[in-house]
Amino acid sequence: MAILVTGGLGHVGSWTAYKLAKQGNKVILFDSSVDTLEDLNLDFLNEVKENLVLENGNVLDFHAITRIMEKYHGKIEGIIHSAALIGVPDFIERPFQNVSLNTVGTLNMLEVTRIFRIKKFIYISSGAVYGDTKGILHEGLSYKAADLYGASKISGELFTQQYGDTFDMDVRIARVYFIYGPGKMPSKMYPLYKGLFGPLEGVFNYVAETGADTEIDFTHIWDVAQGVAKIYQKESMNHRIFNISCGIKVSLRKIVDMVKEIVKEDTGVLLGPGIGLKRGAPLDINRIRDEVGYEPMFSDIREGLENYYNWIVLQKLKRDNEFKR
């Protein structure tokens, strides 16, 4: 039996696939970027390639999805739906396209889960469903959309829960938050990430008028992957919805200072005072700790940033060596 991961070449999908494949599971990576795999910095997947199958496709293409489900009929035991567009600036520039991907794409995957009687469906949601709610953010809080992205993830959660209730499906929701780490270079990420973490790659001089006092619960990608894998693998659950994060908030000002210390030079990153993001922090991770034994490996973000930096340095060395050939 296999596990189908949508967005399987994305940051969350690829590391979750790696984690599951490393344990001996067969994983089908369903992604629209299969043809550009060599450009995605996913060398770590080579370690488990014997347990991976790549299938090209888009979650908005219902015909392509059903074709894959028919191809592997009776061989897929569960779906992890991670394909989505995150709340980057162009989410507002192309709202219909991006909201459609996050909502209709989710509906498509829920529908094939129902039609093909797949045993388990995991929806990768976001802490954005809390909006700018203050204080510690636990799973029992009411939804609060602070932007279109948050609204699209709330919709996905509601669709997932209603499909579960209406059709007696085993559905589970993982709320992930501000992910960083190996597998994605800062220069390929949206402006805030590129500005904060870019110096780890040699991209300096990011300037923003405000944001230094913003506090975020950043999560290392390895912690996200292990959390999603644990939620998927648990046979029975007392709850459906789980936060996955490091559970500790840190100001962007501190991130800038830590990055300077790691690269050992002035990065030229300047953030003005004040709050720049409509997001709360931290996420409460007691539920996932209690139910599946999750514990973040990088609760100290300084250690997580050093791990990220080491990976970036290794990628640049590989690239240089290939260029010399």
C-alpha positions, -999 to 999 in steps of 0.1 A, spaced: 0 0 0 11 36 -7 6 71 5 -3 98 -20 12 132 -12 -1 162 -32 23 190 -36 49 163 -31 78 184 -43 69 213 -21 86 222 11 62 203 34 53 176 9 89 166 0 101 163 36 70 145 48 75 121 19 111 116 28 101 109 64 75 83 55 97 67 27 126 65 51 104 43 73 98 20 44 65 33 32 58 36 -6 50 73 -14 34 87 -46 45 123 -51 17 141 -70 30 175 -82 29 199 -111 66 205 -108 78 170 -116 95 182 -149 116 207 -130 127 183 -102 164 189 -109 161 226 -101 143 222 -67 172 215 -43 156 182 -33 187 160 -33 177 144 0 149 125 -19 176 105 -37 183 87 -4 148 72 -5 141 71 -42 134 34 -42 103 41 -22 91 70 -43 70 74 -74 66 107 -92 34 116 -109 29 149 -127 -4 167 -122 -24 196 -107 -49 193 -80 -73 216 -100 -73 190 -128 -100 166 -116 -95 144 -146 -57 140 -139 -64 132 -103 -89 105 -111 -65 91 -137 -39 87 -110 -64 72 -85 -75 47 -111 -39 38 -120 -32 30 -84 -67 17 -75 -66 -4 -44 -30 5 -37 -34 39 -20 -42 37 17 -41 74 25 -37 110 11 -17 138 26 -29 170 9 -2 196 11 -6 213 -23 -14 249 -17 -2 284 -24 10 302 7 1 338 16 27 354 -6 22 389 -20 9 376 -53 -19 359 -35 -36 393 -35 -26 401 -71 -42 368 -84 -69 361 -58 -92 340 -78 -65 317 -91 -49 313 -57 -80 309 -36 -92 284 -62 -61 263 -58 -65 263 -20 -102 256 -19 -112 238 -51 -80 218 -50 -89 206 -15 -125 197 -26 -111 177 -55 -89 156 -32 -117 151 -7 -140 139 -34 -116 113 -48 -109 102 -12 -147 96 -9 -152 80 -44 -122 57 -41 -128 49 -4 -93 59 7 -89 51 44 -73 84 56 -71 120 46 -47 145 61 -52 182 53 -22 205 57 -37 237 70 -20 267 86 -18 288 118 -32 315 96 -67 302 106 -62 321 139 -55 354 121 -42 380 145 -57 365 176 -37 374 207 -21 350 232 -13 313 230 -32 298 201 -48 265 209 -70 243 186 -102 252 205 -102 288 195 -126 302 169 -116 308 134 -104 344 125 -94 352 89 -71 382 87 -66 379 50 -76 359 19 -50 332 25 -63 326 60 -99 325 47 -89 298 21 -73 276 48 -104 280 70 -125 269 41 -103 239 36 -106 229 72 -144 232 71 -147 212 39 -124 185 54 -144 182 86 -178 182 68 -166 155 44 -155 135 74 -188 139 92 -210 134 62 -193 104 47 -177 88 78 -142 95 66 -111 95 88 -99 130 83 -72 149 102 -59 184 100 -23 197 107 -19 234 112 17 243 103 33 277 108 61 299 93 83 271 80 120 275 73 149 251 67 166 228 43 149 221 9 142 257 -1 167 285 -6 158 318 9 162 335 -25 133 314 -38 110 324 -10 87 353 -5 100 388 5 100 385 42 117 352 43 142 363 16 149 393 37 153 376 71 171 344 60 186 356 27 219 365 44 224 328 51 227 325 14 245 358 8 215 379 0 219 411 20 204 445 26 167 438 31 150 470 44 114 473 57 98 503 73 82 482 101 81 447 115 110 445 140 86 439 169 65 412 151 67 379 170 65 347 151 65 310 160 89 297 133 90 260 127 118 240 112 108 219 83 120 187 99 97 193 128 68 199 104 76 166 86 78 145 117 46 160 131 26 153 99 40 118 97 30 111 133 -5 124 127 -8 102 96 5 71 113 -15 71 145 -42 45 142 -69 63 162 -71 98 174 -91 117 201 -90 149 181 -89 159 144 -70 191 145 -34 196 156 -10 225 157 26 218 146 52 243 155 81 248 179 57 265 203 79 294 210 76 329 196 105 351 187 107 387 174 120 394 139 145 417 155 161 387 172 161 367 140 180 395 123 206 396 151 210 358 152 215 356 114 242 383 117 260 362 144 258 330 123 272 346 91 297 367 111 291 399 92 268 429 89 239 417 67 225 452 61 191 440 71 170 469 86 135 465 101 117 495 114 98 493 147 63 480 151 42 450 140 42 441 103 21 409 101 -14 401 110 -6 369 128 -6 357 164 19 335 182 28 310 196 9 279 187 0 256 216 15 222 208 4 203 239 -23 184 220 1 169 195 26 162 223 0 143 243 -16 123 214 13 113 192 44 121 212 56 150 190 85 170 204 102 197 182 139 190 175 145 228 170 126 245 198 158 267 199 155 287 167 192 295 168 200 258 164 175 256 136 190 286 118 225 270 121 212 238 106 196 258 77 229 277 72 249 245 70 225 230 44 227 262 23 266 262 25 265 225 13 242 233 -16 264 261 -27 295 239 -26 277 213 -47 267 239 -72 303 253 -74 317 218 -79 293 211 -107 302 244 -124 339 235 -123 332 203 -141 
